[in-house]
Amino acid sequence: MEIYDNFLTCDIVIETTRRCNLSCEHCLRGEKENIDFNTKFLDIFLSKLKKIKGYEFQLSNVVFSGGEPFLVPNIIRELIEIIKKYNDNELSYYIATNGTIINEDVKNFVIDYLMECVNSYSDSELRCIEISNDIYHEPLTEEQENFWKIFKMVGFRNSRTTSVLNEGRARNIVDKEKVEVSDYEVCISDYDIDIVFYLNCNGEILLNCDLSYDRQRNMPYPFKNTVENLDINEWLDDIKEKIEEEEENEN
């Protein structure tokens, strides 16, 4: 989240589901869970962001994460429509997927999702789908690969072949370099606060999108809050105070 002279923009990562059709050994989330995101959580959260005192609010970047997002393409459709209610500027949308689900619902969604970008947005990179293509995933079938290659706005991610985030199932991997994950990703200066909000399937908001489900459950306030009980102005003040306190203790 960045503040520019009474104008505020922020990035949001949405955990669309905790279900997944794979069980990758490097998965930072840990064991899959049978729960999907309730779209009302995003509606409530965006309405509260509009109430931040003294600033005009707009979204900048939205990431649809999981689990496997293409188990719930219709939920993503609903989320995009909710976002449009609160934001009329050009947004960057990003979906991370394992690329193995290409049923009719997914095909129709992908075509609509990318064609909207072609027809309505000045920058084709504002709509991106990235497919995991690393040593922890089985290669895509010829049918799967041919489907995704039709779209120029689909990338193949292979950045985790040398290191993994030390969360979830990845904690059991012994032969790879591991990157530790902090409780929060927040930058504070005299002029702005930079935050990426993570909305999970339990209706909670966290300050880091790379946390396992177990770690999310144990995260204390103010690094976690609930959408329905959120007082946005009080929470932002508490976040800033807590981080400044931790930085002072480190020094």
ROKOLSE-312990 format. One record per residue (C-alpha): residue number from 1; residue in three letters; x, y, z. Coordinates in pm, 1 decimal, decimal comma, always signed. Example, Ala and Ser with C-alpha at 12.3 -4.5 7.8 and 13.67 -1.06 7.14 Angstrom:
// residues 2
@num:1; residuo:ALA; east:+1230,0; north:-450,0; up:+780,0
@num:2; residuo:SER; east:+1367,0; north:-106,0; up:+714,0
END
This chain:
// residues 251
@num:1; residuo:MET; east:+0,0; north:+0,0; up:+0,0
@num:2; residuo:GLU; east:+147,6; north:+335,0; up:-100,6
@num:3; residuo:ILE; east:+30,2; north:+683,8; up:-6,7
@num:4; residuo:TYR; east:+91,3; north:+975,3; up:-244,5
@num:5; residuo:ASP; east:-35,8; north:+1313,7; up:-119,0
@num:6; residuo:ASN; east:-375,4; north:+1192,7; up:+3,9
@num:7; residuo:PHE; east:-396,7; north:+926,3; up:-267,2
@num:8; residuo:LEU; east:-360,5; north:+564,6; up:-158,5
@num:9; residuo:THR; east:-307,5; north:+249,9; up:-365,4
@num:10; residuo:CYS; east:-254,5; north:-104,9; up:-242,3
@num:11; residuo:ASP; east:-195,8; north:-459,6; up:-361,3
@num:12; residuo:ILE; east:-413,3; north:-751,8; up:-251,0
@num:13; residuo:VAL; east:-346,1; north:-1124,9; up:-269,8
@num:14; residuo:ILE; east:-659,3; north:-1342,2; up:-243,2
@num:15; residuo:GLU; east:-644,6; north:-1705,1; up:-132,4
@num:16; residuo:THR; east:-918,5; north:-1831,5; up:-366,5
@num:17; residuo:THR; east:-919,4; north:-2184,1; up:-223,7
@num:18; residuo:ARG; east:-719,6; north:-2416,2; up:+0,4
@num:19; residuo:ARG; east:-804,3; north:-2712,7; up:-218,9
@num:20; residuo:CYS; east:-552,8; north:-2844,6; up:-470,5
@num:21; residuo:ASN; east:-542,2; north:-3131,7; up:-718,6
@num:22; residuo:LEU; east:-169,9; north:-3188,8; up:-649,3
@num:23; residuo:SER; east:+41,4; north:-3254,3; up:-338,6
@num:24; residuo:CYS; east:+377,5; north:-3099,2; up:-423,9
@num:25; residuo:GLU; east:+660,2; north:-3162,3; up:-178,7
@num:26; residuo:HIS; east:+771,9; north:-2797,8; up:-188,0
@num:27; residuo:CYS; east:+426,1; north:-2646,0; up:-123,1
@num:28; residuo:LEU; east:+462,4; north:-2356,1; up:+119,3
@num:29; residuo:ARG; east:+97,7; north:-2383,5; up:+227,5
@num:30; residuo:GLY; east:+130,9; north:-2731,1; up:+378,1
@num:31; residuo:GLU; east:-150,9; north:-2985,2; up:+375,7
@num:32; residuo:LYS; east:-447,3; north:-2890,7; up:+158,4
@num:33; residuo:GLU; east:-780,1; north:-2805,2; up:+324,3
@num:34; residuo:ASN; east:-1134,9; north:-2835,6; up:+193,3
@num:35; residuo:ILE; east:-1236,5; north:-2469,0; up:+201,1
@num:36; residuo:ASP; east:-1294,6; north:-2201,8; up:-64,3
@num:37; residuo:PHE; east:-1288,8; north:-1823,5; up:-36,9
@num:38; residuo:ASN; east:-1620,1; north:-1652,8; up:+42,8
@num:39; residuo:THR; east:-1645,9; north:-1353,7; up:-191,0
@num:40; residuo:LYS; east:-1824,0; north:-1147,3; up:+74,9
@num:41; residuo:PHE; east:-1488,8; north:-1111,8; up:+255,3
@num:42; residuo:LEU; east:-1343,7; north:-910,0; up:-32,5
@num:43; residuo:ASP; east:-1655,0; north:-693,0; up:-58,6
@num:44; residuo:ILE; east:-1639,2; north:-611,6; up:+313,0
@num:45; residuo:PHE; east:-1264,4; north:-548,3; up:+306,1
@num:46; residuo:LEU; east:-1274,9; north:-312,4; up:+7,7
@num:47; residuo:SER; east:-1563,5; north:-120,1; up:+161,4
@num:48; residuo:LYS; east:-1353,6; north:-70,1; up:+476,1
@num:49; residuo:LEU; east:-1045,5; north:+35,0; up:+280,5
@num:50; residuo:LYS; east:-1258,5; north:+313,7; up:+136,8
@num:51; residuo:LYS; east:-1295,5; north:+445,7; up:+493,1
@num:52; residuo:ILE; east:-926,1; north:+516,0; up:+549,5
@num:53; residuo:LYS; east:-918,4; north:+870,5; up:+680,1
@num:54; residuo:GLY; east:-773,9; north:+1142,8; up:+462,3
@num:55; residuo:TYR; east:-698,3; north:+939,7; up:+151,2
@num:56; residuo:GLU; east:-860,4; north:+848,2; up:-176,9
@num:57; residuo:PHE; east:-821,0; north:+472,6; up:-220,9
@num:58; residuo:GLN; east:-762,1; north:+262,7; up:-532,2
@num:59; residuo:LEU; east:-639,9; north:-88,6; up:-593,2
@num:60; residuo:SER; east:-328,4; north:-137,7; up:-804,4
@num:61; residuo:ASN; east:-242,1; north:-508,8; up:-821,6
@num:62; residuo:VAL; east:-454,3; north:-815,8; up:-745,7
@num:63; residuo:VAL; east:-318,0; north:-1170,5; up:-721,0
@num:64; residuo:PHE; east:-540,0; north:-1480,0; up:-719,0
@num:65; residuo:SER; east:-358,3; north:-1749,1; up:-525,2
@num:66; residuo:GLY; east:-437,2; north:-2084,0; up:-365,5
@num:67; residuo:GLY; east:-443,5; north:-2380,5; up:-333,4
@num:68; residuo:GLU; east:-513,5; north:-2418,8; up:-702,4
@num:69; residuo:PRO; east:-713,8; north:-2117,6; up:-829,3
@num:70; residuo:PHE; east:-850,1; north:-2298,3; up:-1135,3
@num:71; residuo:LEU; east:-1048,5; north:-2530,2; up:-912,9
@num:72; residuo:VAL; east:-1269,6; north:-2223,2; up:-855,6
@num:73; residuo:PRO; east:-1275,0; north:-2012,2; up:-1176,0
@num:74; residuo:ASN; east:-1628,5; north:-1891,9; up:-1101,4
@num:75; residuo:ILE; east:-1514,2; north:-1751,4; up:-767,0
@num:76; residuo:ILE; east:-1243,2; north:-1555,7; up:-948,1
@num:77; residuo:ARG; east:-1509,1; north:-1419,1; up:-1183,5
@num:78; residuo:GLU; east:-1713,9; north:-1298,9; up:-885,4
@num:79; residuo:LEU; east:-1408,3; north:-1140,8; up:-723,6
@num:80; residuo:ILE; east:-1325,6; north:-945,4; up:-1038,4
@num:81; residuo:GLU; east:-1681,5; north:-808,7; up:-1050,1
@num:82; residuo:ILE; east:-1658,4; north:-700,9; up:-684,8
@num:83; residuo:ILE; east:-1327,7; north:-526,6; up:-752,7
@num:84; residuo:LYS; east:-1487,3; north:-335,6; up:-1040,6
@num:85; residuo:LYS; east:-1744,1; north:-190,4; up:-797,3
@num:86; residuo:TYR; east:-1470,5; north:-20,5; up:-598,1
@num:87; residuo:ASN; east:-1208,8; north:+52,7; up:-860,7
@num:88; residuo:ASP; east:-1232,3; north:+203,5; up:-1206,9
@num:89; residuo:ASN; east:-863,5; north:+231,9; up:-1295,3
@num:90; residuo:GLU; east:-656,2; north:-21,0; up:-1489,4
@num:91; residuo:LEU; east:-555,1; north:-304,7; up:-1258,5
@num:92; residuo:SER; east:-285,3; north:-565,3; up:-1284,0
@num:93; residuo:TYR; east:-431,0; north:-914,3; up:-1232,0
@num:94; residuo:TYR; east:-211,5; north:-1218,9; up:-1177,9
@num:95; residuo:ILE; east:-301,6; north:-1586,9; up:-1135,9
@num:96; residuo:ALA; east:-53,0; north:-1851,5; up:-1021,7
@num:97; residuo:THR; east:-154,4; north:-2203,8; up:-1130,1
@num:98; residuo:ASN; east:-10,8; north:-2550,8; up:-1177,2
@num:99; residuo:GLY; east:-166,5; north:-2550,2; up:-1524,8
@num:100; residuo:THR; east:-308,8; north:-2900,9; up:-1507,4
@num:101; residuo:ILE; east:-680,5; north:-2816,5; up:-1498,1
@num:102; residuo:ILE; east:-822,0; north:-2725,9; up:-1839,0
@num:103; residuo:ASN; east:-1188,9; north:-2826,3; up:-1821,2
@num:104; residuo:GLU; east:-1462,3; north:-2624,5; up:-1994,1
@num:105; residuo:ASP; east:-1509,3; north:-2385,1; up:-1699,8
@num:106; residuo:VAL; east:-1138,4; north:-2305,1; up:-1699,8
@num:107; residuo:LYS; east:-1119,3; north:-2270,5; up:-2077,7
@num:108; residuo:ASN; east:-1412,5; north:-2027,8; up:-2083,3
@num:109; residuo:PHE; east:-1276,6; north:-1828,0; up:-1792,3
@num:110; residuo:VAL; east:-926,1; north:-1798,3; up:-1938,9
@num:111; residuo:ILE; east:-1057,5; north:-1683,2; up:-2274,9
@num:112; residuo:ASP; east:-1285,5; north:-1420,8; up:-2112,9
@num:113; residuo:TYR; east:-1014,4; north:-1311,9; up:-1867,8
@num:114; residuo:LEU; east:-747,5; north:-1256,5; up:-2130,8
@num:115; residuo:MET; east:-981,3; north:-1117,8; up:-2397,5
@num:116; residuo:GLU; east:-1104,1; north:-852,5; up:-2153,6
@num:117; residuo:CYS; east:-743,9; north:-743,4; up:-2123,5
@num:118; residuo:VAL; east:-701,4; north:-724,5; up:-2502,1
@num:119; residuo:ASN; east:-1022,3; north:-525,0; up:-2545,3
@num:120; residuo:SER; east:-1013,7; north:-298,2; up:-2241,1
@num:121; residuo:TYR; east:-656,6; north:-247,9; up:-2121,1
@num:122; residuo:SER; east:-365,1; north:-59,3; up:-2269,3
@num:123; residuo:ASP; east:-102,7; north:-298,8; up:-2135,8
@num:124; residuo:SER; east:-134,0; north:-671,3; up:-2209,1
@num:125; residuo:GLU; east:+77,5; north:-752,5; up:-1904,5
@num:126; residuo:LEU; east:-203,1; north:-626,1; up:-1682,2
@num:127; residuo:ARG; east:-356,8; north:-973,1; up:-1714,4
@num:128; residuo:CYS; east:-111,0; north:-1253,1; up:-1649,1
@num:129; residuo:ILE; east:-136,2; north:-1625,5; up:-1579,2
@num:130; residuo:GLU; east:+180,9; north:-1795,7; up:-1461,8
@num:131; residuo:ILE; east:+226,3; north:-2171,7; up:-1461,7
@num:132; residuo:SER; east:+462,2; north:-2350,8; up:-1224,5
@num:133; residuo:ASN; east:+719,9; north:-2533,6; up:-1433,3
@num:134; residuo:ASP; east:+988,0; north:-2649,3; up:-1192,6
@num:135; residuo:ILE; east:+1145,7; north:-2967,5; up:-1063,7
@num:136; residuo:TYR; east:+866,1; north:-3018,8; up:-809,2
@num:137; residuo:HIS; east:+588,8; north:-3044,0; up:-1070,1
@num:138; residuo:GLU; east:+532,3; north:-3318,3; up:-1323,5
@num:139; residuo:PRO; east:+565,9; north:-3192,0; up:-1684,1
@num:140; residuo:LEU; east:+240,5; north:-3079,6; up:-1842,5
@num:141; residuo:THR; east:+81,1; north:-3315,4; up:-2089,4
@num:142; residuo:GLU; east:+94,5; north:-3221,1; up:-2458,0
@num:143; residuo:GLU; east:-273,2; north:-3122,2; up:-2444,8
@num:144; residuo:GLN; east:-219,3; north:-2898,5; up:-2141,0
@num:145; residuo:GLU; east:+91,8; north:-2734,3; up:-2281,2
@num:146; residuo:ASN; east:-67,0; north:-2669,5; up:-2620,7
@num:147; residuo:PHE; east:-369,0; north:-2505,8; up:-2456,9
@num:148; residuo:TRP; east:-160,2; north:-2261,2; up:-2255,0
@num:149; residuo:LYS; east:+74,8; north:-2177,3; up:-2540,3
@num:150; residuo:ILE; east:-216,0; north:-2026,6; up:-2733,7
@num:151; residuo:PHE; east:-208,2; north:-1727,5; up:-2502,8
@num:152; residuo:LYS; east:+86,1; north:-1489,3; up:-2511,7
@num:153; residuo:MET; east:-2,7; north:-1357,5; up:-2165,7
@num:154; residuo:VAL; east:+73,1; north:-1692,9; up:-2003,0
@num:155; residuo:GLY; east:+418,8; north:-1745,5; up:-1855,4
@num:156; residuo:PHE; east:+597,4; north:-2053,9; up:-1726,7
@num:157; residuo:ARG; east:+759,4; north:-2004,7; up:-1387,5
@num:158; residuo:ASN; east:+1075,8; north:-2195,3; up:-1306,6
@num:159; residuo:SER; east:+1229,4; north:-1966,1; up:-1045,2
@num:160; residuo:ARG; east:+1208,6; north:-2212,6; up:-755,6
@num:161; residuo:THR; east:+1443,8; north:-2476,5; up:-890,7
@num:162; residuo:THR; east:+1736,8; north:-2365,5; up:-672,5
@num:163; residuo:SER; east:+1565,6; north:-2251,9; up:-352,2
@num:164; residuo:VAL; east:+1228,8; north:-2285,6; up:-180,3
@num:165; residuo:LEU; east:+1044,4; north:-2092,7; up:+87,2
@num:166; residuo:ASN; east:+1087,3; north:-2268,8; up:+421,5
@num:167; residuo:GLU; east:+715,2; north:-2303,9; up:+491,1
@num:168; residuo:GLY; east:+461,6; north:-2585,7; up:+488,1
@num:169; residuo:ARG; east:+572,4; north:-2908,5; up:+319,9
@num:170; residuo:ALA; east:+898,2; north:-2751,0; up:+207,8
@num:171; residuo:ARG; east:+1027,8; north:-2781,6; up:+564,4
@num:172; residuo:ASN; east:+1076,0; north:-3152,8; up:+493,8
@num:173; residuo:ILE; east:+1303,2; north:-3094,3; up:+194,0
@num:174; residuo:VAL; east:+1667,6; north:-3146,8; up:+289,3
@num:175; residuo:ASP; east:+1862,0; north:-3102,8; up:-34,2
@num:176; residuo:LYS; east:+1770,6; north:-2746,4; up:-129,5
@num:177; residuo:GLU; east:+1853,7; north:-2397,2; up:-12,2
@num:178; residuo:LYS; east:+1564,7; north:-2254,3; up:+187,5
@num:179; residuo:VAL; east:+1449,7; north:-1895,4; up:+228,4
@num:180; residuo:GLU; east:+1299,0; north:-1797,9; up:+564,2
@num:181; residuo:VAL; east:+970,4; north:-1605,9; up:+561,3
@num:182; residuo:SER; east:+905,7; north:-1314,7; up:+796,7
@num:183; residuo:ASP; east:+580,4; north:-1248,5; up:+981,5
@num:184; residuo:TYR; east:+511,4; north:-944,0; up:+766,8
@num:185; residuo:GLU; east:+616,5; north:-759,1; up:+453,7
@num:186; residuo:VAL; east:+568,0; north:-394,6; up:+541,5
@num:187; residuo:CYS; east:+782,3; north:-91,9; up:+460,5
@num:188; residuo:ILE; east:+728,4; north:+228,3; up:+656,7
@num:189; residuo:SER; east:+882,9; north:+566,3; up:+585,4
@num:190; residuo:ASP; east:+805,1; north:+923,9; up:+686,2
@num:191; residuo:TYR; east:+575,8; north:+957,4; up:+386,4
@num:192; residuo:ASP; east:+407,4; north:+625,2; up:+318,8
@num:193; residuo:ILE; east:+326,7; north:+271,7; up:+426,3
@num:194; residuo:ASP; east:+381,5; north:-5,8; up:+170,4
@num:195; residuo:ILE; east:+172,5; north:-317,8; up:+240,9
@num:196; residuo:VAL; east:+52,6; north:-618,7; up:+44,0
@num:197; residuo:PHE; east:-267,8; north:-745,0; up:+207,7
@num:198; residuo:TYR; east:-332,3; north:-1120,8; up:+203,3
@num:199; residuo:LEU; east:-696,2; north:-1232,2; up:+238,0
@num:200; residuo:ASN; east:-736,7; north:-1597,9; up:+330,1
@num:201; residuo:CYS; east:-1025,8; north:-1842,4; up:+314,3
@num:202; residuo:ASN; east:-1106,2; north:-1789,7; up:+682,4
@num:203; residuo:GLY; east:-1183,8; north:-1422,0; up:+630,0
@num:204; residuo:GLU; east:-854,1; north:-1309,8; up:+782,3
@num:205; residuo:ILE; east:-611,4; north:-1045,0; up:+660,0
@num:206; residuo:LEU; east:-238,5; north:-1100,1; up:+693,6
@num:207; residuo:LEU; east:+63,9; north:-892,7; up:+601,6
@num:208; residuo:ASN; east:+261,7; north:-1158,9; up:+416,3
@num:209; residuo:CYS; east:+133,5; north:-1376,4; up:+131,3
@num:210; residuo:ASP; east:+396,9; north:-1651,2; up:+174,3
@num:211; residuo:LEU; east:+280,6; north:-1815,1; up:+498,2
@num:212; residuo:SER; east:+172,7; north:-2175,6; up:+551,7
@num:213; residuo:TYR; east:-179,4; north:-2247,2; up:+672,3
@num:214; residuo:ASP; east:-42,9; north:-2350,0; up:+1013,6
@num:215; residuo:ARG; east:+156,4; north:-2029,5; up:+1046,8
@num:216; residuo:GLN; east:-143,4; north:-1823,1; up:+945,3
@num:217; residuo:ARG; east:-348,5; north:-1982,0; up:+1223,8
@num:218; residuo:ASN; east:-86,1; north:-1889,8; up:+1483,1
@num:219; residuo:MET; east:-14,1; north:-1536,4; up:+1364,0
@num:220; residuo:PRO; east:-80,3; north:-1276,9; up:+1638,0
@num:221; residuo:TYR; east:-245,5; north:-936,0; up:+1610,3
@num:222; residuo:PRO; east:-166,7; north:-691,4; up:+1449,1
@num:223; residuo:PHE; east:-1,4; north:-912,7; up:+1184,9
@num:224; residuo:LYS; east:-341,2; north:-1079,3; up:+1143,2
@num:225; residuo:ASN; east:-690,2; north:-936,6; up:+1167,2
@num:226; residuo:THR; east:-1039,5; north:-1045,8; up:+1068,1
@num:227; residuo:VAL; east:-1231,6; north:-880,5; up:+786,7
@num:228; residuo:GLU; east:-1564,7; north:-859,5; up:+966,7
@num:229; residuo:ASN; east:-1425,6; north:-708,1; up:+1289,3
@num:230; residuo:LEU; east:-1179,0; north:-474,5; up:+1117,9
@num:231; residuo:ASP; east:-1144,6; north:-108,7; up:+1216,1
@num:232; residuo:ILE; east:-911,3; north:-12,7; up:+931,8
@num:233; residuo:ASN; east:-776,2; north:+312,4; up:+1076,5
@num:234; residuo:GLU; east:-707,8; north:+165,9; up:+1419,3
@num:235; residuo:TRP; east:-544,3; north:-139,4; up:+1262,3
@num:236; residuo:LEU; east:-307,3; north:+59,9; up:+1042,3
@num:237; residuo:ASP; east:-202,0; north:+265,8; up:+1344,3
@num:238; residuo:ASP; east:-137,3; north:-54,2; up:+1543,4
@num:239; residuo:ILE; east:+65,3; north:-207,2; up:+1257,8
@num:240; residuo:LYS; east:+285,8; north:+97,8; up:+1232,6
@num:241; residuo:GLU; east:+335,0; north:+115,1; up:+1610,1
@num:242; residuo:LYS; east:+421,7; north:-255,5; up:+1637,1
@num:243; residuo:ILE; east:+673,0; north:-251,2; up:+1353,8
@num:244; residuo:GLU; east:+842,3; north:+62,4; up:+1481,7
@num:245; residuo:GLU; east:+864,5; north:-102,7; up:+1824,2
@num:246; residuo:GLU; east:+1024,3; north:-416,0; up:+1675,2
@num:247; residuo:GLU; east:+1271,8; north:-211,1; up:+1475,0
@num:248; residuo:GLU; east:+1373,5; north:-19,5; up:+1786,9
@num:249; residuo:ASN; east:+1427,0; north:-346,7; up:+1975,8
@num:250; residuo:GLU; east:+1647,3; north:-478,2; up:+1695,4
@num:251; residuo:ASN; east:+1862,4; north:-167,3; up:+1718,8
END
